Amino acid sequence: MPLKLPHLSPRIENVSPFRVMTVMRRAAELEAEGHKVVHMEVGEPDFATALPIVEAAKWALEKGLTQYTSAPGIAELREAIAKRYKLNHGVSIDPNRVLVTPGASGGLTLLANMLVSPGDGVLLTDPAYPCVRNFIYMLSAEPQLIPVSIVNNFQPTLEELDLYRNQNSRGLWLASPSNPTGTILERERLQEICNWTQRNQLHLLVDEIYHGLEYVDDLPSVLEIDSSAFVVNSFSKYYGMTGWRLGWIIVPDEYVETANILAQNLFISPPSIAQYAALAAFTNEAEVIFEERRDAFRQRRDYLSRALRELGFQLSNNIQGAFYIYANISKFSEDSEEFCKNLLDYHQVAITPGTDFGEYKAKEFVRIAFTTSMQDLELGVERITKALS
């Protein structure tokens, strides 16, 4: 008699695949066959981790600092993160409010478990980072998608928030800079949104993972405006530590104890070596490297956005941060998944379909990352030109 497999939890039914991983897997297959693939699909800086961070990790290994740390992370790193908010944003934060997590994904998992109950609604933009809505589905809650368009630079207006808020709405989760659009919440709009959530008694969570990778003079943290907001951040993007799996969250004083209990149960502790390595991310030596890399990303943004417009793609004139362009392909195709598949299979250029990031006009959009070298970007544009012709 065949073994009867256990039933999957019904909460998993709505969890969508992360399509960019499918693109990466197919790209790897083509590379194994000997093809040169231009990678413009993945949100990972192409630069190796900065040497001061690597040297700090070696030091920690030599010292044998490989044991569990406290659940919210080592005190020195939490203090360094709090000092960075004082330096960059003029905000005084008690280091006890900072919890270091296994990547920003670990931070989002903790916050979702702390703030979301079965049946709750959480307002999100559409498009948005796909894992966020999946975290909400996993808690038997409802992602309430707010369609945002290029007209308002892919960030929500108060009128849209009012329209999509329901009786079961409990929170609003936003990102600035945004993945996949590269747009930010400018100070005036962020102030309006903070006031709106307080009036409507909703919690506010802002993903600030791409802070540092901005191309504007003023990128406010939500904590400058609303000390009751929740923040998630990461060492992966600006600090270039993707594989080290290290992020952090900042919670209001009233939630510190609960957040610590959840961290103990969900993770035991963040990875020790990554934490000691990350201390070097706040040195002047490392900062020089990060700023040089930010300038390189700015140059890539300028080149790629100009080249794509000349080819007929429609995109924002105000890509303010991160390393993505969210481009409309309706001039060329009605199906972003098919468009991306053909571009990869026949021209060896990997980009991500808009269907990874939501539902609203997702078949009309693709996300193109400028996380590869200028030489490869130029090759990618050459191949896309050929594909469109």
C-alpha positions as CSV (number, residue, x, y, z in Angstrom):
1,M,0.0,0.0,0.0
2,P,1.6,3.4,-1.0
3,L,2.5,5.7,1.7
4,K,0.0,8.5,2.2
5,L,1.7,11.9,2.2
6,P,0.7,14.4,4.8
7,H,-1.4,17.3,3.7
8,L,0.2,20.7,3.1
9,S,-0.9,23.6,5.3
10,P,-3.7,25.5,3.4
11,R,-1.7,28.7,4.2
12,I,0.8,27.6,1.6
13,E,-1.7,27.6,-1.3
14,N,-1.3,31.3,-2.0
15,V,2.5,31.5,-1.6
16,S,3.9,32.3,-5.0
17,P,7.3,31.2,-6.3
18,F,10.1,33.7,-6.4
19,R,10.4,33.9,-10.2
20,V,13.8,35.6,-10.3
21,M,15.2,32.4,-8.9
22,T,13.7,30.5,-11.8
23,V,15.4,33.0,-14.2
24,M,18.7,32.5,-12.3
25,R,18.4,28.7,-12.6
26,R,17.8,28.9,-16.3
27,A,20.7,31.3,-16.7
28,A,23.0,28.9,-14.9
29,E,21.9,26.1,-17.3
30,L,22.8,28.3,-20.3
31,E,26.1,29.1,-18.7
32,A,26.8,25.4,-18.2
33,E,26.3,24.9,-21.9
34,G,29.0,27.5,-22.6
35,H,26.9,30.7,-23.2
36,K,27.8,34.1,-21.9
37,V,24.8,35.4,-20.0
38,V,24.3,39.0,-19.1
39,H,22.9,39.0,-15.6
40,M,20.4,41.9,-15.1
41,E,17.9,39.9,-13.1
42,V,19.2,39.7,-9.5
43,G,19.3,42.3,-6.8
44,E,22.9,41.6,-5.7
45,P,25.8,44.0,-6.1
46,D,28.5,42.5,-8.3
47,F,31.2,43.8,-6.1
48,A,32.9,41.5,-3.6
49,T,32.5,42.2,0.1
50,A,34.7,45.1,1.0
51,L,38.2,44.1,2.3
52,P,37.8,45.7,5.8
53,I,34.8,43.5,6.4
54,V,36.6,40.4,5.2
55,E,39.6,41.2,7.4
56,A,37.3,41.7,10.4
57,A,35.7,38.2,9.8
58,K,39.2,36.6,9.6
59,W,40.1,38.3,13.0
60,A,36.9,36.9,14.5
61,L,37.6,33.4,13.3
62,E,41.1,33.6,14.6
63,K,39.8,34.7,18.0
64,G,37.3,31.7,18.0
65,L,34.2,34.0,18.1
66,T,32.1,31.3,16.6
67,Q,29.6,30.7,19.5
68,Y,26.0,31.7,19.8
69,T,25.6,35.4,20.6
70,S,22.6,37.0,22.4
71,A,19.4,36.7,20.4
72,P,19.2,40.4,19.4
73,G,22.9,40.4,18.4
74,I,26.1,41.6,19.9
75,A,26.0,44.9,21.8
76,E,28.8,46.5,19.8
77,L,26.9,46.1,16.5
78,R,23.6,47.3,17.9
79,E,25.3,50.4,19.3
80,A,27.1,51.0,15.9
81,I,23.7,50.8,14.1
82,A,22.1,53.2,16.5
83,K,25.0,55.7,16.1
84,R,24.6,55.5,12.3
85,Y,20.9,56.7,12.6
86,K,22.2,59.6,14.8
87,L,24.9,60.5,12.2
88,N,22.7,60.1,9.1
89,H,19.3,61.1,10.3
90,G,19.7,63.0,13.5
91,V,17.7,60.4,15.4
92,S,18.6,59.2,18.9
93,I,17.8,55.5,19.2
94,D,18.3,53.3,22.2
95,P,20.4,50.3,21.0
96,N,18.0,48.1,22.9
97,R,15.5,48.9,20.2
98,V,17.8,47.5,17.5
99,L,17.7,43.7,16.9
100,V,20.2,42.1,14.5
101,T,18.6,39.4,12.4
102,P,19.6,36.7,9.9
103,G,19.1,38.9,6.9
104,A,16.3,41.4,6.3
105,S,14.1,38.3,5.6
106,G,14.7,37.2,9.1
107,G,13.6,40.6,10.3
108,L,10.5,40.6,8.2
109,T,9.6,37.2,9.5
110,L,9.9,38.3,13.1
111,L,7.9,41.5,12.5
112,A,5.2,39.6,10.6
113,N,4.8,37.1,13.5
114,M,4.7,40.0,16.0
115,L,2.3,42.3,14.2
116,V,0.0,40.1,12.0
117,S,-2.8,37.8,13.1
118,P,-5.0,35.4,11.1
119,G,-7.6,37.3,9.2
120,D,-5.8,40.7,9.5
121,G,-5.3,42.8,6.4
122,V,-1.9,44.4,5.6
123,L,-1.7,47.2,3.0
124,L,1.1,46.8,0.5
125,T,1.9,48.5,-2.8
126,D,1.6,46.6,-6.0
127,P,4.3,46.2,-7.3
128,A,6.4,45.3,-4.2
129,Y,9.0,42.8,-3.1
130,P,7.2,39.5,-3.5
131,C,8.3,37.7,-0.3
132,V,6.5,40.3,1.8
133,R,3.0,39.3,0.6
134,N,4.0,35.6,1.0
135,F,5.0,36.2,4.7
136,I,1.5,37.6,5.2
137,Y,-0.1,34.7,3.5
138,M,1.8,32.3,5.7
139,L,0.1,33.8,8.7
140,S,-3.3,33.2,7.3
141,A,-3.7,37.0,6.8
142,E,-4.6,39.1,3.8
143,P,-2.2,41.2,1.7
144,Q,-4.2,44.2,0.5
145,L,-2.6,45.3,-2.7
146,I,-2.6,49.0,-3.6
147,P,-2.0,49.5,-7.4
148,V,0.6,52.2,-7.9
149,S,1.7,53.6,-11.2
150,I,4.3,55.7,-12.8
151,V,2.0,58.7,-12.5
152,N,2.8,59.0,-8.8
153,N,6.3,57.4,-9.2
154,F,5.0,54.0,-7.9
155,Q,4.3,55.3,-4.4
156,P,0.8,55.5,-2.8
157,T,-1.2,58.6,-2.4
158,L,-3.5,59.2,0.6
159,E,-6.5,58.8,-1.7
160,E,-5.3,55.4,-2.7
161,L,-4.7,54.4,0.9
162,D,-8.3,55.4,1.8
163,L,-9.6,53.5,-1.2
164,Y,-7.9,50.2,-0.3
165,R,-8.1,50.3,3.4
166,N,-10.7,47.8,4.8
167,Q,-12.2,47.1,8.2
168,N,-9.7,44.4,8.8
169,S,-6.6,46.5,7.8
170,R,-4.1,46.5,10.7
171,G,-0.9,47.8,9.1
172,L,0.8,49.5,6.1
173,W,4.1,48.1,4.8
174,L,6.1,50.3,2.4
175,A,9.6,50.5,1.0
176,S,11.8,53.5,0.3
177,P,13.8,53.0,-1.9
178,S,11.5,50.5,-3.5
179,N,12.2,47.1,-5.0
180,P,11.4,46.8,-8.0
181,T,10.8,50.5,-8.9
182,G,13.8,52.3,-7.4
183,T,11.6,55.2,-6.2
184,I,11.5,56.7,-2.7
185,L,9.0,58.2,-0.2
186,E,10.0,61.9,-0.3
187,R,9.8,63.7,3.0
188,E,6.5,65.5,2.5
189,R,4.7,62.3,1.4
190,L,6.2,60.3,4.1
191,Q,5.0,62.8,6.7
192,E,1.5,62.6,5.2
193,I,1.6,58.8,5.4
194,C,2.7,58.8,9.0
195,N,-0.1,61.1,9.9
196,W,-2.6,58.9,8.0
197,T,-1.5,55.6,9.7
198,Q,-1.8,57.3,13.1
199,R,-5.3,58.7,12.3
200,N,-6.4,55.3,11.2
201,Q,-4.6,53.5,14.1
202,L,-2.6,51.2,11.8
203,H,1.0,50.2,12.4
204,L,3.6,51.4,9.9
205,L,6.5,49.3,8.7
206,V,9.1,50.7,6.3
207,D,11.6,48.7,4.4
208,E,14.8,50.8,4.3
209,I,17.0,48.1,2.9
210,Y,18.3,50.2,0.1
211,H,19.3,53.2,2.2
212,G,22.8,54.3,1.3
213,L,22.1,53.5,-2.4
214,E,20.2,56.7,-3.1
215,Y,20.8,59.3,-5.8
216,V,19.0,62.2,-4.1
217,D,20.1,64.7,-1.5
218,D,17.4,63.9,1.0
219,L,16.3,60.3,1.8
220,P,14.5,60.4,5.2
221,S,14.2,57.5,7.5
222,V,10.7,57.1,8.8
223,L,12.1,57.3,12.3
224,E,12.8,61.0,11.7
225,I,9.1,61.5,11.5
226,D,7.4,58.7,13.5
227,S,9.2,57.0,16.4
228,S,6.4,54.4,16.6
229,A,7.2,53.0,13.2
230,F,8.9,49.7,12.5
231,V,12.0,49.6,10.3
232,V,13.7,46.7,8.6
233,N,17.2,47.1,7.1
234,S,20.1,45.0,5.8
235,F,23.8,44.7,5.3
236,S,23.2,43.1,1.9
237,K,22.8,46.1,-0.4
238,Y,24.8,49.2,0.4
239,Y,27.2,47.2,2.6
240,G,27.6,44.4,0.0
241,M,27.2,41.5,2.4
242,T,24.5,39.5,0.6
243,G,25.8,36.0,1.5
244,W,26.6,36.9,5.1
245,R,22.9,36.9,5.8
246,L,22.7,39.8,8.2
247,G,20.0,42.5,8.7
248,W,18.4,44.4,11.5
249,I,15.1,45.8,12.7
250,I,14.2,48.7,14.9
251,V,11.1,48.5,17.0
252,P,9.4,50.9,19.5
253,D,10.3,50.6,23.1
254,E,7.0,48.9,24.0
255,Y,7.8,46.0,21.6
256,V,11.4,45.3,22.6
257,E,10.7,42.5,25.0
258,T,8.3,40.7,22.6
259,A,10.7,41.1,19.8
260,N,13.5,39.5,21.9
261,I,11.3,36.5,22.8
262,L,10.5,36.0,19.1
263,A,14.2,36.3,18.1
264,Q,15.1,33.6,20.7
265,N,12.5,31.2,19.3
266,L,12.9,31.9,15.6
267,F,16.7,32.2,15.2
268,I,18.5,31.6,18.5
269,S,20.9,34.3,17.4
270,P,22.2,35.9,14.2
271,P,25.4,34.4,12.7
272,S,28.3,35.4,14.9
273,I,31.1,35.8,12.4
274,A,28.9,38.0,10.1
275,Q,28.2,40.3,13.1
276,Y,31.8,40.8,14.0
277,A,32.6,41.3,10.3
278,A,29.8,43.9,10.0
279,L,31.4,46.1,12.7
280,A,34.0,47.0,10.1
281,A,31.2,48.3,7.8
282,F,31.0,51.4,9.9
283,T,34.7,52.3,9.6
284,N,35.9,55.3,7.5
285,E,38.0,52.9,5.3
286,A,34.9,50.9,4.4
287,E,32.8,54.0,3.9
288,V,35.1,55.2,1.2
289,I,34.6,51.9,-0.7
290,F,30.9,52.0,-0.3
291,E,30.6,55.6,-1.7
292,E,32.8,54.7,-4.7
293,R,30.5,51.8,-5.4
294,R,27.4,54.0,-5.1
295,D,28.9,56.4,-7.7
296,A,29.4,53.4,-10.0
297,F,25.7,52.5,-9.6
298,R,24.7,56.0,-10.3
299,Q,26.7,56.0,-13.6
300,R,25.1,52.6,-14.5
301,R,21.6,54.0,-13.8
302,D,22.2,57.0,-16.0
303,Y,23.5,54.9,-18.9
304,L,20.9,52.2,-18.7
305,S,17.9,54.4,-18.2
306,R,19.0,56.5,-21.2
307,A,19.6,53.5,-23.4
308,L,16.3,51.8,-22.5
309,R,14.3,55.0,-23.3
310,E,16.0,55.2,-26.7
311,L,14.9,51.7,-27.4
312,G,11.3,52.5,-26.6
313,F,10.9,51.2,-23.0
314,Q,8.7,53.4,-20.7
315,L,10.2,54.1,-17.3
316,S,10.3,56.6,-14.5
317,N,12.2,59.8,-15.0
318,N,13.0,59.8,-11.3
319,I,14.8,56.6,-10.3
320,Q,16.0,57.8,-6.9
321,G,17.6,54.7,-5.3
322,A,18.4,51.0,-5.2
323,F,19.7,49.5,-8.5
324,Y,16.6,48.7,-10.5
325,I,14.6,50.0,-13.4
326,Y,10.9,49.0,-13.6
327,A,10.2,49.3,-17.3
328,N,7.0,49.1,-19.3
329,I,7.3,46.7,-22.3
330,S,3.8,47.1,-23.8
331,K,5.3,48.5,-27.0
332,F,7.0,45.2,-27.6
333,S,5.0,42.5,-25.8
334,E,1.8,41.8,-23.9
335,D,3.4,39.1,-21.7
336,S,6.4,39.9,-19.6
337,E,7.1,36.3,-18.7
338,E,7.3,35.3,-22.3
339,F,9.3,38.4,-23.1
340,C,11.9,37.6,-20.4
341,K,12.0,33.9,-21.4
342,N,12.7,34.7,-25.1
343,L,15.3,37.3,-24.1
344,L,17.1,34.8,-22.0
345,D,16.8,31.7,-24.2
346,Y,17.6,33.3,-27.5
347,H,19.8,36.3,-26.6
348,Q,21.2,35.3,-23.2
349,V,20.1,38.4,-21.3
350,A,18.5,37.7,-17.9
351,I,15.8,40.1,-16.6
352,T,12.8,39.6,-14.3
353,P,9.1,39.7,-15.3
354,G,6.8,42.1,-13.5
355,T,4.6,39.2,-12.4
356,D,7.2,38.5,-9.7
357,F,6.2,41.7,-7.9
358,G,2.4,41.8,-8.0
359,E,-0.7,41.8,-10.1
360,Y,-1.3,45.4,-11.3
361,K,-0.3,45.6,-15.0
362,A,2.4,43.0,-14.2
363,K,2.4,41.5,-17.7
364,E,3.4,45.0,-19.0
365,F,6.5,45.4,-16.9
366,V,10.0,44.0,-16.3
367,R,12.6,44.7,-13.7
368,I,16.1,45.3,-15.0
369,A,18.9,45.4,-12.4
370,F,22.1,47.5,-13.0
371,T,24.1,45.2,-10.7
372,T,26.6,44.1,-13.3
373,S,29.6,45.9,-14.8
374,M,29.2,48.7,-17.3
375,Q,30.8,46.5,-19.9
376,D,28.2,43.9,-19.4
377,L,25.4,46.5,-19.3
378,E,26.6,47.7,-22.7
379,L,26.6,44.1,-24.0
380,G,23.1,43.6,-22.6
381,V,21.8,46.7,-24.3
382,E,23.4,45.5,-27.6
383,R,21.6,42.1,-27.3
384,I,18.3,43.7,-26.3
385,T,18.6,46.0,-29.3
386,K,19.1,43.0,-31.5
387,A,16.2,41.1,-29.9
388,L,13.8,44.0,-30.5
389,S,14.8,44.4,-34.1
